[in-house]
Amino acid sequence: MTSEATATRDRPARAPGPLDNATLWERVHDHLRDEILANRLAPGTELQEVGLSEQLGVSRGPIREAIGRLAAEGLVTVRPRRGAVVTSLSKEEFVEAYQVREALEAFAIRLAVPHLEGDGLGELARLADEMDGLAVRGDVDGFFEANARFHLAIVEASGNRQLADMYRKLMGQMGRYRRVSLGLRGSLRRSVDEHRAILRAINRKDSERAAKLLDEHIRVPQRRLEALTSDEFRELERTDT
């Protein structure tokens, strides 16, 4: 064995490098995101760097990085010289979010249908079956996770990266209101049936039919939301905590 090989073999393991800092802020981001989506950090909650640093046992750098990413996802609002707070949507803003979601998904499915086949179709079918089983068990959280993956799979199949980035940010804002959305929709079983109808249209390569069904699917809670007063919306929001 050469002296160079011996030196390499005997050299102590290299200390962790900068990637560990990236991993740390990502862990902080994932923790805070989970807390927001589970409503353990309610809308309007201030995210103070010093307090979070002490609570989580990390420096303020990873906290700041994580908050910046959450702001990019729409879950946090950063106020100049006043710090960050968990984003809260008014009834009007929630209606607008539904309208934008409808436009993005309808465009995405028209782009996606001609290209969806094989594994892509199989994944949508698997997710539809998963939602069916979760609805039977009454697993609301599991259902909405599968539901989110179904819709995101269609958006990603569009092949339009900018559209997908806009969609992810929008759904970050809307995601913490998923139980509100359920209250507006009224039935997991109805949602399963609507997803299966959308999937049948995709399988037939009927992009216009798929887009029409998707529009109708998104408009169900949207129409009910529009009929609420602001006070009724806030009451429904409080039941989500």
Secondary structure, DSSP 8 states (H G I E B T S, - for coil): --HHHHHHHHS------THHHHHHHHHHHHHHHHHHHTTSS-TT-EE-HHHHHHHHT--HHHHHHHHHHHHHTTSEEEETTTEEEE----HHHHHHHHHHHHHHHHHHHHHHGGG--THHHHHHHHHHHHHHHHHHHT-HHHHHHHHHHHHHHHHHHT--HHHHHHHHHHHHHHHTTHHHHHHHH--HHHHHHHHHHHHHHHHTT-HHHHHHHHHHHHHHHHHHHHHS-HHHHHHHHHTT-
